[in-house]
Amino acid sequence: MNKKIGFIGCGNMGGAMIGGIIKSGLIKAENIMVSDLDEKKLESIKTALGINITTDSVELVNNSDIIVLAVKPNIYDLVIKGIKNSLTKDKLLVTIAAGVSLNHMESLLGHDYKIVRTMPNTPALVSEGMSALCPNKNISQEELDMIKAIFESFGKAEVVKENLIDAVIGVSGSSPAYVFMFIEAMADAAVLGGMSRDNAYKFAAQSVLGSAKMVLETGMHPGRLKDMVCSPGGTTIEAVSTLEKEGFRSSVIEGMLACMNKSKKMSGN
């Protein structure tokens, strides 16, 4: 892809996206620029990935076709104020923060700028990200296809209506944290059973990876896949029964609902 892309901010999510894009070969490192006020962080990512760096976001905007706002939601307004005069209407602006709606972005910039609201997740770093894309009315199909290709360079991406973004945040944006907790808990139990810590993490993580792949590649209902593992009177159904008694699924659902409600509050809904 012969486009220049700039990232304002280089935190965990932005760094994961950049790493995934470069790994895929879709955009060359020399066509990627990052701006940040933290010069040590910039030098570190330049050394690791070979991209261009600057402490001046206006310079980044002037040299980019696509600008990704990879900063915390609470400073979006400040960042937009700093780049607004340099942001021409032919450039594509991509947001990745929870709580920052398309309406809010248009209230800051005007209603004739090209904006795509997205919600990626950190597995982008290992090319297994899951991203949602919500374009505003100024994005053409060709432009949306281009943004989708960028996000699919580090995983999977789907175009969704913006009213689903809170559910997206619950089920994919924030969910790697829940999965890491699950892996850690499984590993703790394995260590309790006598397994070494290193092996416990490997067995737990690979089991999660393989189970997720089965859902995606077989197209079978997760409940049916679960039933296939549960032999009558066996060890697995014993574990499933205990997990149900302890509120396993209801805990996950309640946690995700709390996540979604927080997202709605951040958006002012």
C-alpha positions in Angstrom: 0.0 0.0 0.0 1.5 3.3 -1.1 0.2 5.4 1.7 1.9 7.2 4.6 0.4 6.6 8.0 1.1 8.6 11.2 0.4 7.6 14.8 0.0 10.4 17.3 1.0 8.6 20.5 3.0 5.3 20.8 1.5 3.5 23.8 0.6 -0.1 24.1 -2.1 -0.1 21.5 -0.4 2.1 19.0 2.8 0.1 19.3 0.9 -3.2 18.8 -0.7 -1.8 15.6 2.5 -0.5 14.2 4.3 -3.8 14.9 1.5 -5.8 13.3 1.5 -3.5 10.2 5.2 -3.8 9.7 5.2 -7.5 10.3 2.6 -8.0 7.6 4.6 -5.9 5.0 1.5 -3.9 4.0 3.1 -0.6 4.7 6.9 -0.1 4.8 8.5 1.2 8.0 9.8 4.3 6.2 6.2 5.3 5.4 5.2 5.2 9.1 5.7 8.1 11.5 5.0 8.4 15.2 4.8 11.6 17.3 5.0 11.7 21.1 6.4 14.0 23.7 8.4 11.2 25.3 11.7 11.2 23.4 13.0 8.1 25.1 9.9 6.2 24.1 10.3 7.5 20.5 13.9 6.5 20.3 13.0 3.0 21.6 10.3 2.4 19.0 12.5 3.8 16.2 15.3 1.4 17.2 12.9 -1.6 17.4 10.9 -0.9 14.2 12.8 1.5 12.1 10.0 4.0 11.7 10.2 7.8 11.5 9.7 9.8 14.7 8.9 13.3 15.8 7.9 15.3 18.8 5.8 17.6 16.6 2.3 16.3 15.8 1.8 19.0 13.1 4.9 17.7 11.3 3.3 14.2 11.4 0.0 15.4 10.0 1.7 17.3 7.2 3.6 14.1 6.2 0.8 11.6 6.5 -2.2 10.5 4.4 -3.8 8.6 7.4 -3.5 9.9 11.0 -4.2 7.5 13.8 -5.0 9.1 17.2 -3.4 6.6 19.6 -3.6 8.7 22.7 -5.8 8.5 25.8 -9.4 9.7 25.5 -9.0 12.4 28.0 -6.5 14.3 25.8 -8.2 13.9 22.4 -9.7 17.4 22.5 -6.2 18.9 23.3 -4.6 16.9 20.5 -7.3 17.9 18.0 -6.9 21.5 18.9 -3.2 21.3 18.2 -3.5 19.7 14.7 -6.8 21.1 13.5 -5.3 23.9 11.3 -3.0 21.4 9.6 -5.6 18.7 9.1 -6.9 19.0 5.5 -10.2 17.4 4.5 -8.5 14.9 2.1 -6.7 13.1 5.0 -8.2 10.2 6.9 -8.4 10.4 10.7 -8.7 7.2 12.6 -9.6 7.1 16.3 -8.9 4.1 18.6 -10.1 5.3 22.0 -13.2 4.2 24.0 -15.7 7.0 24.7 -14.8 9.2 21.7 -17.8 9.1 19.4 -18.0 10.2 15.8 -20.3 13.0 16.8 -17.8 14.3 19.3 -15.0 14.2 16.7 -17.2 16.1 14.3 -18.0 18.7 16.9 -14.3 19.4 17.3 -13.4 19.4 13.6 -16.6 20.0 11.6 -18.8 17.7 9.7 -16.9 17.4 6.5 -13.8 15.6 7.7 -13.1 11.9 7.0 -13.2 10.0 10.3 -13.2 6.3 11.1 -13.9 5.3 14.7 -12.2 2.0 15.5 -11.7 -0.4 18.4 -8.7 -2.7 18.0 -7.1 -4.9 20.7 -3.6 -5.6 21.8 -3.3 -9.1 20.1 -2.6 -7.0 17.0 1.0 -7.2 18.2 1.0 -10.9 17.2 -1.1 -10.4 14.1 -4.2 -11.8 15.9 -6.1 -8.6 16.6 -9.8 -8.1 16.4 -11.0 -4.7 15.3 -14.3 -2.9 14.7 -14.6 -0.1 12.2 -17.3 2.7 12.2 -16.9 5.2 9.3 -18.6 8.5 9.2 -20.6 9.6 6.1 -17.6 11.2 4.4 -15.7 7.9 4.0 -16.0 6.3 0.6 -16.2 2.6 0.1 -12.7 2.6 -1.4 -11.3 4.5 1.7 -13.1 2.1 4.1 -11.7 -0.9 2.2 -8.2 0.6 2.6 -8.6 1.2 6.4 -10.0 -2.4 6.7 -7.0 -3.7 4.9 -4.7 -1.9 7.3 -6.5 -3.4 10.3 -6.7 -6.8 8.7 -2.9 -6.7 8.3 -2.7 -7.5 12.0 -5.7 -9.7 12.5 -9.4 -9.6 11.7 -11.7 -6.5 11.2 -15.4 -6.0 10.8 -17.4 -2.9 9.9 -20.1 -2.3 12.5 -22.7 0.3 13.4 -21.5 2.8 16.0 -24.3 1.9 18.4 -22.6 -1.5 18.8 -19.2 -0.1 19.9 -19.9 -0.5 23.6 -20.5 -4.3 23.0 -17.4 -4.4 20.9 -15.4 -2.9 23.7 -16.7 -5.5 26.1 -16.3 -8.6 23.9 -12.9 -7.7 22.2 -11.4 -4.4 23.1 -11.1 -5.1 26.8 -11.4 -8.9 26.7 -7.7 -9.8 26.4 -7.4 -8.8 30.0 -10.1 -11.3 31.0 -8.4 -14.0 29.0 -5.1 -13.3 30.5 -6.7 -13.6 34.0 -8.2 -17.0 32.9 -4.8 -18.2 31.7 -3.2 -17.1 34.9 -5.8 -18.8 37.0 -5.5 -22.1 35.1 -1.7 -21.9 35.4 -2.0 -21.3 39.2 -4.2 -24.4 39.5 -1.7 -26.5 37.4 1.2 -25.3 39.7 -0.9 -26.3 42.6 -1.1 -29.7 41.0 2.7 -29.9 40.8 3.5 -28.5 37.3 6.3 -26.0 36.8 5.2 -22.4 36.3 6.7 -22.2 32.8 5.0 -25.3 31.7 1.7 -24.3 33.3 1.6 -21.1 31.3 2.4 -22.9 28.1 -0.2 -25.6 28.6 -2.9 -23.1 29.6 -2.1 -20.5 26.8 -1.9 -23.1 24.1 -5.2 -24.7 25.2 -6.9 -21.3 25.0 -5.4 -20.6 21.6 -6.4 -24.0 20.2 -9.9 -23.8 21.6 -10.5 -20.3 20.0 -9.1 -21.6 16.7 -11.6 -24.5 16.8 -14.5 -22.1 17.2 -13.3 -19.9 14.3 -12.4 -22.7 11.9 -15.1 -25.3 12.5 -18.0 -22.9 12.8 -19.5 -25.1 15.4 -21.4 -23.7 18.4 -19.1 -23.3 21.5 -21.6 -25.3 23.5 -21.4 -28.3 21.1 -17.6 -28.1 21.2 -17.8 -28.1 25.0 -20.1 -31.1 25.0 -17.6 -33.0 22.8 -15.0 -32.8 25.6 -17.4 -33.8 28.4 -17.5 -37.6 28.7 -20.2 -39.0 30.9 -19.1 -39.1 34.5 -15.6 -37.8 33.5 -13.2 -35.2 34.7 -14.3 -32.4 32.3 -17.9 -32.5 33.3 -16.9 -32.5 36.9 -14.9 -29.3 36.3 -17.8 -27.7 34.3 -20.2 -28.5 37.0 -18.0 -26.9 39.6 -17.4 -23.8 37.4 -21.2 -23.4 37.0 -21.8 -23.7 40.8 -19.1 -21.0 41.3 -20.9 -18.6 38.8 -18.3 -18.8 36.1 -20.4 -17.7 33.2 -22.5 -15.2 35.1 -19.2 -13.6 36.4 -18.0 -13.2 32.8 -21.3 -11.7 31.7 -21.5 -9.3 34.7 -17.9 -8.2 34.1 -18.6 -7.5 30.5 -21.8 -5.6 31.3 -19.8 -3.5 33.7 -17.3 -2.8 30.9 -20.0 -1.9 28.5 -21.7 0.4 31.0 -18.4 2.2 31.7 -17.9 2.7 27.9 -21.4 4.2 27.7 -20.6 6.6 30.6 -17.3 7.6 28.9 -19.3 8.5 25.8 -21.9 10.5 27.8 -24.7 8.0 26.9 
